[in-house]
Amino acid sequence: MSELYDLSLDELLKGDATLLNKIERDMKVAKAENNVIKFAWISIVIGVVMIILGNVFDDNPFIDFISAASPWVLLGLMVLFAILYLNKENDN
């Protein structure tokens, strides 16, 4: 860790306040990015399931509409979630 932050072990062990704040912010950003990635994977799985359902139930107009619209809606929600969540984490 001392090499990563370019500090001596003394400074790490004593707990420099600015360094501790930086480490805490870095951990929050990493957690936020992981949450965004999880949401993206969930969105992809839901989108694929809806596309498959659309292909299985060809004659149902409601399923056709949902399977066509869901990937775009999920993409929009994913982008919105990413922007809002990352901004919230950066403000703290």
N, CA, C and O atoms as a GROMACS GRO file, in nm:
protein
  368
    1MET      N    1   0.082  -0.118   0.000
    1MET     CA    2   0.000   0.000   0.000
    1MET      C    3   0.087   0.126   0.000
    1MET      O    4   0.050   0.227  -0.058
    2SER      N    5   0.202   0.117   0.066
    2SER     CA    6   0.288   0.234   0.069
    2SER      C    7   0.339   0.268  -0.071
    2SER      O    8   0.356   0.385  -0.104
    3GLU      N    9   0.364   0.168  -0.153
    3GLU     CA   10   0.408   0.193  -0.290
    3GLU      C   11   0.294   0.249  -0.374
    3GLU      O   12   0.316   0.335  -0.460
    4LEU      N   13   0.173   0.200  -0.350
    4LEU     CA   14   0.058   0.245  -0.426
    4LEU      C   15   0.032   0.394  -0.405
    4LEU      O   16   0.006   0.467  -0.501
    5TYR      N   17   0.041   0.439  -0.282
    5TYR     CA   18   0.015   0.580  -0.250
    5TYR      C   19   0.143   0.663  -0.238
    5TYR      O   20   0.137   0.781  -0.204
    6ASP      N   21   0.257   0.601  -0.264
    6ASP     CA   22   0.386   0.669  -0.264
    6ASP      C   23   0.411   0.739  -0.130
    6ASP      O   24   0.445   0.857  -0.124
    7LEU      N   25   0.393   0.661  -0.022
    7LEU     CA   26   0.415   0.713   0.114
    7LEU      C   27   0.496   0.611   0.193
    7LEU      O   28   0.503   0.493   0.158
    8SER      N   29   0.557   0.660   0.300
    8SER     CA   30   0.630   0.568   0.386
    8SER      C   31   0.533   0.493   0.477
    8SER      O   32   0.416   0.531   0.490
    9LEU      N   33   0.582   0.387   0.539
    9LEU     CA   34   0.497   0.311   0.630
    9LEU      C   35   0.461   0.392   0.754
    9LEU      O   36   0.354   0.373   0.811
   10ASP      N   37   0.550   0.483   0.796
   10ASP     CA   38   0.520   0.571   0.910
   10ASP      C   39   0.391   0.649   0.885
   10ASP      O   40   0.300   0.652   0.968
   11GLU      N   41   0.385   0.712   0.768
   11GLU     CA   42   0.269   0.793   0.736
   11GLU      C   43   0.142   0.709   0.726
   11GLU      O   44   0.034   0.754   0.765
   12LEU      N   45   0.155   0.588   0.675
   12LEU     CA   46   0.039   0.500   0.666
   12LEU      C   47  -0.008   0.456   0.804
   12LEU      O   48  -0.128   0.453   0.832
   13LEU      N   49   0.087   0.422   0.890
   13LEU     CA   50   0.051   0.373   1.023
   13LEU      C   51   0.000   0.483   1.114
   13LEU      O   52  -0.089   0.460   1.196
   14LYS      N   53   0.055   0.601   1.101
   14LYS     CA   54   0.010   0.713   1.185
   14LYS      C   55  -0.129   0.759   1.145
   14LYS      O   56  -0.202   0.816   1.226
   15GLY      N   57  -0.165   0.735   1.023
   15GLY     CA   58  -0.300   0.770   0.980
   15GLY      C   59  -0.316   0.915   0.942
   15GLY      O   60  -0.393   0.988   1.004
   16ASP      N   61  -0.243   0.958   0.842
   16ASP     CA   62  -0.257   1.093   0.790
   16ASP      C   63  -0.403   1.115   0.746
   16ASP      O   64  -0.458   1.034   0.672
   17ALA      N   65  -0.463   1.221   0.792
   17ALA     CA   66  -0.606   1.245   0.769
   17ALA      C   67  -0.638   1.259   0.620
   17ALA      O   68  -0.738   1.205   0.573
   18THR      N   69  -0.555   1.330   0.547
   18THR     CA   70  -0.583   1.348   0.404
   18THR      C   71  -0.571   1.215   0.330
   18THR      O   72  -0.649   1.186   0.240
   19LEU      N   73  -0.473   1.135   0.368
   19LEU     CA   74  -0.457   1.004   0.304
   19LEU      C   75  -0.575   0.913   0.336
   19LEU      O   76  -0.626   0.844   0.248
   20LEU      N   77  -0.617   0.914   0.462
   20LEU     CA   78  -0.732   0.831   0.500
   20LEU      C   79  -0.858   0.874   0.426
   20LEU      O   80  -0.938   0.789   0.385
   21ASN      N   81  -0.876   1.004   0.407
   21ASN     CA   82  -0.990   1.053   0.330
   21ASN      C   83  -0.982   1.009   0.185
   21ASN      O   84  -1.082   0.972   0.125
   22LYS      N   85  -0.861   1.013   0.129
   22LYS     CA   86  -0.843   0.970  -0.010
   22LYS      C   87  -0.872   0.821  -0.024
   22LYS      O   88  -0.937   0.779  -0.120
   23ILE      N   89  -0.824   0.742   0.068
   23ILE     CA   90  -0.848   0.597   0.063
   23ILE      C   91  -0.998   0.569   0.076
   23ILE      O   92  -1.052   0.483   0.006
   24GLU      N   93  -1.065   0.641   0.165
   24GLU     CA   94  -1.209   0.623   0.183
   24GLU      C   95  -1.286   0.661   0.057
   24GLU      O   96  -1.378   0.590   0.017
   25ARG      N   97  -1.248   0.772  -0.007
   25ARG     CA   98  -1.313   0.813  -0.132
   25ARG      C   99  -1.289   0.711  -0.241
   25ARG      O  100  -1.381   0.678  -0.317
   26ASP      N  101  -1.166   0.660  -0.251
   26ASP     CA  102  -1.135   0.558  -0.352
   26ASP      C  103  -1.217   0.432  -0.331
   26ASP      O  104  -1.262   0.370  -0.427
   27MET      N  105  -1.237   0.394  -0.205
   27MET     CA  106  -1.318   0.275  -0.176
   27MET      C  107  -1.464   0.299  -0.214
   27MET      O  108  -1.529   0.208  -0.266
   28LYS      N  109  -1.516   0.419  -0.189
   28LYS     CA  110  -1.654   0.450  -0.224
   28LYS      C  111  -1.674   0.448  -0.376
   28LYS      O  112  -1.775   0.399  -0.426
   29VAL      N  113  -1.577   0.503  -0.448
   29VAL     CA  114  -1.586   0.505  -0.594
   29VAL      C  115  -1.581   0.362  -0.648
   29VAL      O  116  -1.656   0.328  -0.740
   30ALA      N  117  -1.494   0.279  -0.593
   30ALA     CA  118  -1.484   0.140  -0.638
   30ALA      C  119  -1.615   0.066  -0.609
   30ALA      O  120  -1.660  -0.013  -0.692
   31LYS      N  121  -1.675   0.091  -0.493
   31LYS     CA  122  -1.802   0.027  -0.459
   31LYS      C  123  -1.912   0.074  -0.555
   31LYS      O  124  -1.993  -0.007  -0.601
   32ALA      N  125  -1.914   0.203  -0.585
   32ALA     CA  126  -2.014   0.256  -0.678
   32ALA      C  127  -1.998   0.195  -0.815
   32ALA      O  128  -2.097   0.160  -0.880
   33GLU      N  129  -1.875   0.182  -0.861
   33GLU     CA  130  -1.852   0.121  -0.992
   33GLU      C  131  -1.895  -0.024  -0.994
   33GLU      O  132  -1.950  -0.071  -1.094
   34ASN      N  133  -1.872  -0.097  -0.885
   34ASN     CA  134  -1.916  -0.236  -0.877
   34ASN      C  135  -2.069  -0.245  -0.882
   34ASN      O  136  -2.123  -0.334  -0.947
   35ASN      N  137  -2.138  -0.154  -0.814
   35ASN     CA  138  -2.284  -0.154  -0.817
   35ASN      C  139  -2.336  -0.124  -0.956
   35ASN      O  140  -2.435  -0.183  -0.999
   36VAL      N  141  -2.273  -0.033  -1.027
   36VAL     CA  142  -2.314  -0.001  -1.163
   36VAL      C  143  -2.293  -0.123  -1.253
   36VAL      O  144  -2.377  -0.152  -1.338
   37ILE      N  145  -2.182  -0.193  -1.236
   37ILE     CA  146  -2.155  -0.312  -1.317
   37ILE      C  147  -2.258  -0.421  -1.287
   37ILE      O  148  -2.305  -0.488  -1.379
   38LYS      N  149  -2.294  -0.440  -1.159
   38LYS     CA  150  -2.398  -0.539  -1.124
   38LYS      C  151  -2.531  -0.503  -1.190
   38LYS      O  152  -2.597  -0.590  -1.246
   39PHE      N  153  -2.569  -0.377  -1.184
   39PHE     CA  154  -2.694  -0.333  -1.246
   39PHE      C  155  -2.690  -0.354  -1.397
   39PHE      O  156  -2.790  -0.391  -1.457
   40ALA      N  157  -2.574  -0.330  -1.457
   40ALA     CA  158  -2.560  -0.350  -1.602
   40ALA      C  159  -2.581  -0.497  -1.637
   40ALA      O  160  -2.651  -0.527  -1.734
   41TRP      N  161  -2.522  -0.588  -1.562
   41TRP     CA  162  -2.539  -0.731  -1.589
   41TRP      C  163  -2.684  -0.774  -1.571
   41TRP      O  164  -2.737  -0.851  -1.651
   42ILE      N  165  -2.749  -0.724  -1.466
   42ILE     CA  166  -2.890  -0.757  -1.446
   42ILE      C  167  -2.973  -0.705  -1.562
   42ILE      O  168  -3.063  -0.775  -1.610
   43SER      N  169  -2.944  -0.585  -1.610
   43SER     CA  170  -3.016  -0.528  -1.724
   43SER      C  171  -2.995  -0.611  -1.849
   43SER      O  172  -3.089  -0.632  -1.926
   44ILE      N  173  -2.874  -0.656  -1.870
   44ILE     CA  174  -2.844  -0.738  -1.989
   44ILE      C  175  -2.921  -0.869  -1.983
   44ILE      O  176  -2.979  -0.912  -2.083
   45VAL      N  177  -2.923  -0.934  -1.867
   45VAL     CA  178  -2.995  -1.061  -1.853
   45VAL      C  179  -3.144  -1.041  -1.876
   45VAL      O  180  -3.207  -1.120  -1.947
   46ILE      N  181  -3.202  -0.937  -1.818
   46ILE     CA  182  -3.345  -0.910  -1.837
   46ILE      C  183  -3.374  -0.881  -1.984
   46ILE      O  184  -3.473  -0.930  -2.039
   47GLY      N  185  -3.288  -0.804  -2.048
   47GLY     CA  186  -3.307  -0.774  -2.190
   47GLY      C  187  -3.302  -0.899  -2.276
   47GLY      O  188  -3.383  -0.914  -2.368
   48VAL      N  189  -3.209  -0.988  -2.248
   48VAL     CA  190  -3.197  -1.112  -2.325
   48VAL      C  191  -3.320  -1.200  -2.303
   48VAL      O  192  -3.372  -1.259  -2.398
   49VAL      N  193  -3.366  -1.209  -2.178
   49VAL     CA  194  -3.486  -1.289  -2.149
   49VAL      C  195  -3.606  -1.232  -2.224
   49VAL      O  196  -3.686  -1.308  -2.279
   50MET      N  197  -3.620  -1.101  -2.226
   50MET     CA  198  -3.734  -1.041  -2.297
   50MET      C  199  -3.725  -1.063  -2.447
   50MET      O  200  -3.827  -1.082  -2.512
   51ILE      N  201  -3.606  -1.061  -2.503
   51ILE     CA  202  -3.590  -1.089  -2.645
   51ILE      C  203  -3.626  -1.234  -2.676
   51ILE      O  204  -3.691  -1.262  -2.776
   52ILE      N  205  -3.584  -1.325  -2.590
   52ILE     CA  206  -3.616  -1.467  -2.608
   52ILE      C  207  -3.768  -1.488  -2.598
   52ILE      O  208  -3.827  -1.560  -2.679
   53LEU      N  209  -3.830  -1.425  -2.496
   53LEU     CA  210  -3.976  -1.436  -2.484
   53LEU      C  211  -4.046  -1.380  -2.608
   53LEU      O  212  -4.148  -1.435  -2.652
   54GLY      N  213  -3.993  -1.273  -2.663
   54GLY     CA  214  -4.051  -1.216  -2.785
   54GLY      C  215  -4.042  -1.311  -2.902
   54GLY      O  216  -4.131  -1.314  -2.987
   55ASN      N  217  -3.934  -1.388  -2.908
   55ASN     CA  218  -3.921  -1.485  -3.018
   55ASN      C  219  -4.006  -1.609  -2.995
   55ASN      O  220  -4.052  -1.671  -3.091
   56VAL      N  221  -4.027  -1.647  -2.870
   56VAL     CA  222  -4.108  -1.766  -2.839
   56VAL      C  223  -4.256  -1.737  -2.865
   56VAL      O  224  -4.326  -1.819  -2.925
   57PHE      N  225  -4.303  -1.622  -2.818
   57PHE     CA  226  -4.444  -1.585  -2.835
   57PHE      C  227  -4.455  -1.485  -2.950
   57PHE      O  228  -4.471  -1.365  -2.928
   58ASP      N  229  -4.447  -1.535  -3.073
   58ASP     CA  230  -4.446  -1.447  -3.190
   58ASP      C  231  -4.576  -1.371  -3.213
   58ASP      O  232  -4.573  -1.256  -3.257
   59ASP      N  233  -4.688  -1.432  -3.184
   59ASP     CA  234  -4.816  -1.373  -3.222
   59ASP      C  235  -4.877  -1.283  -3.116
   59ASP      O  236  -4.984  -1.226  -3.138
   60ASN      N  237  -4.812  -1.268  -3.002
   60ASN     CA  238  -4.866  -1.185  -2.895
   60ASN      C  239  -4.812  -1.043  -2.910
   60ASN      O  240  -4.692  -1.021  -2.891
   61PRO      N  241  -4.898  -0.946  -2.943
   61PRO     CA  242  -4.849  -0.809  -2.965
   61PRO      C  243  -4.793  -0.743  -2.838
   61PRO      O  244  -4.700  -0.663  -2.846
   62PHE      N  245  -4.848  -0.778  -2.722
   62PHE     CA  246  -4.799  -0.720  -2.598
   62PHE      C  247  -4.656  -0.768  -2.570
   62PHE      O  248  -4.570  -0.687  -2.535
   63ILE      N  249  -4.630  -0.897  -2.584
   63ILE     CA  250  -4.496  -0.952  -2.563
   63ILE      C  251  -4.400  -0.896  -2.668
   63ILE      O  252  -4.284  -0.868  -2.637
   64ASP      N  253  -4.448  -0.879  -2.792
   64ASP     CA  254  -4.363  -0.820  -2.895
   64ASP      C  255  -4.322  -0.677  -2.858
   64ASP      O  256  -4.206  -0.639  -2.874
   65PHE      N  257  -4.418  -0.600  -2.807
   65PHE     CA  258  -4.388  -0.463  -2.768
   65PHE      C  259  -4.288  -0.459  -2.652
   65PHE      O  260  -4.190  -0.386  -2.655
   66ILE      N  261  -4.316  -0.541  -2.549
   66ILE     CA  262  -4.229  -0.544  -2.431
   66ILE      C  263  -4.088  -0.591  -2.468
   66ILE      O  264  -3.989  -0.535  -2.422
   67SER      N  265  -4.080  -0.693  -2.552
   67SER     CA  266  -3.947  -0.744  -2.589
   67SER      C  267  -3.870  -0.645  -2.676
   67SER      O  268  -3.747  -0.642  -2.673
   68ALA      N  269  -3.941  -0.563  -2.752
   68ALA     CA  270  -3.873  -0.463  -2.835
   68ALA      C  271  -3.834  -0.340  -2.753
   68ALA      O  272  -3.730  -0.280  -2.778
   69ALA      N  273  -3.917  -0.303  -2.657
   69ALA     CA  274  -3.891  -0.181  -2.581
   69ALA      C  275  -3.799  -0.203  -2.461
   69ALA      O  276  -3.727  -0.111  -2.422
   70SER      N  277  -3.801  -0.321  -2.403
   70SER     CA  278  -3.726  -0.342  -2.278
   70SER      C  279  -3.575  -0.320  -2.290
   70SER      O  280  -3.517  -0.262  -2.198
   71PRO      N  281  -3.508  -0.363  -2.397
   71PRO     CA  282  -3.363  -0.333  -2.401
   71PRO      C  283  -3.333  -0.184  -2.399
   71PRO      O  284  -3.236  -0.140  -2.337
   72TRP      N  285  -3.416  -0.105  -2.467
   72TRP     CA  286  -3.392   0.039  -2.471
   72TRP      C  287  -3.424   0.105  -2.338
   72TRP      O  288  -3.352   0.194  -2.292
   73VAL      N  289  -3.532   0.061  -2.276
   73VAL     CA  290  -3.567   0.114  -2.144
   73VAL      C  291  -3.460   0.078  -2.043
   73VAL      O  292  -3.418   0.162  -1.963
   74LEU      N  293  -3.415  -0.048  -2.045
   74LEU     CA  294  -3.310  -0.090  -1.952
   74LEU      C  295  -3.179  -0.016  -1.977
   74LEU      O  296  -3.109   0.019  -1.882
   75LEU      N  297  -3.146   0.009  -2.102
   75LEU     CA  298  -3.025   0.086  -2.133
   75LEU      C  299  -3.036   0.228  -2.077
   75LEU      O  300  -2.941   0.279  -2.018
   76GLY      N  301  -3.152   0.291  -2.096
   76GLY     CA  302  -3.171   0.425  -2.041
   76GLY      C  303  -3.163   0.427  -1.890
   76GLY      O  304  -3.101   0.516  -1.832
   77LEU      N  305  -3.227   0.328  -1.825
   77LEU     CA  306  -3.220   0.320  -1.679
   77LEU      C  307  -3.078   0.295  -1.631
   77LEU      O  308  -3.036   0.350  -1.529
   78MET      N  309  -3.005   0.213  -1.704
   78MET     CA  310  -2.868   0.184  -1.666
   78MET      C  311  -2.781   0.310  -1.673
   78MET      O  312  -2.702   0.336  -1.582
   79VAL      N  313  -2.795   0.386  -1.778
   79VAL     CA  314  -2.718   0.510  -1.792
   79VAL      C  315  -2.758   0.610  -1.683
   79VAL      O  316  -2.672   0.674  -1.622
   80LEU      N  317  -2.888   0.624  -1.660
   80LEU     CA  318  -2.936   0.715  -1.556
   80LEU      C  319  -2.885   0.671  -1.419
   80LEU      O  320  -2.838   0.755  -1.341
   81PHE      N  321  -2.894   0.543  -1.389
   81PHE     CA  322  -2.846   0.491  -1.262
   81PHE      C  323  -2.696   0.517  -1.246
   81PHE      O  324  -2.651   0.559  -1.139
   82ALA      N  325  -2.621   0.493  -1.351
   82ALA     CA  326  -2.476   0.513  -1.344
   82ALA      C  327  -2.442   0.660  -1.317
   82ALA      O  328  -2.358   0.690  -1.233
   83ILE      N  329  -2.508   0.749  -1.388
   83ILE     CA  330  -2.480   0.892  -1.370
   83ILE      C  331  -2.517   0.938  -1.229
   83ILE      O  332  -2.438   1.003  -1.161
   84LEU      N  333  -2.638   0.904  -1.186
   84LEU     CA  334  -2.683   0.949  -1.054
   84LEU      C  335  -2.601   0.886  -0.942
   84LEU      O  336  -2.564   0.955  -0.847
   85TYR      N  337  -2.574   0.757  -0.951
   85TYR     CA  338  -2.504   0.688  -0.843
   85TYR      C  339  -2.359   0.733  -0.834
   85TYR      O  340  -2.307   0.756  -0.725
   86LEU      N  341  -2.292   0.746  -0.949
   86LEU     CA  342  -2.152   0.789  -0.945
   86LEU      C  343  -2.140   0.933  -0.899
   86LEU      O  344  -2.045   0.967  -0.828
   87ASN      N  345  -2.233   1.019  -0.937
   87ASN     CA  346  -2.230   1.158  -0.890
   87ASN      C  347  -2.254   1.164  -0.740
   87ASN      O  348  -2.190   1.244  -0.671
   88LYS      N  349  -2.345   1.082  -0.690
   88LYS     CA  350  -2.373   1.080  -0.546
   88LYS      C  351  -2.250   1.036  -0.468
   88LYS      O  352  -2.218   1.094  -0.364
   89GLU      N  353  -2.181   0.936  -0.517
   89GLU     CA  354  -2.062   0.885  -0.449
   89GLU      C  355  -1.946   0.986  -0.458
   89GLU      O  356  -1.868   0.996  -0.363
   90ASN      N  357  -1.934   1.058  -0.567
   90ASN     CA  358  -1.828   1.157  -0.581
   90ASN      C  359  -1.851   1.279  -0.492
   90ASN      O  360  -1.756   1.344  -0.451
   91ASP      N  361  -1.978   1.310  -0.463
   91ASP     CA  362  -2.007   1.425  -0.378
   91ASP      C  363  -1.969   1.399  -0.232
   91ASP      O  364  -1.936   1.492  -0.159
   92ASN      N  365  -1.973   1.273  -0.192
   92ASN     CA  366  -1.941   1.241  -0.050
   92ASN      C  367  -1.796   1.243  -0.026
   92ASN      O  368  -1.752   1.218   0.086
   0.00000   0.00000   0.00000
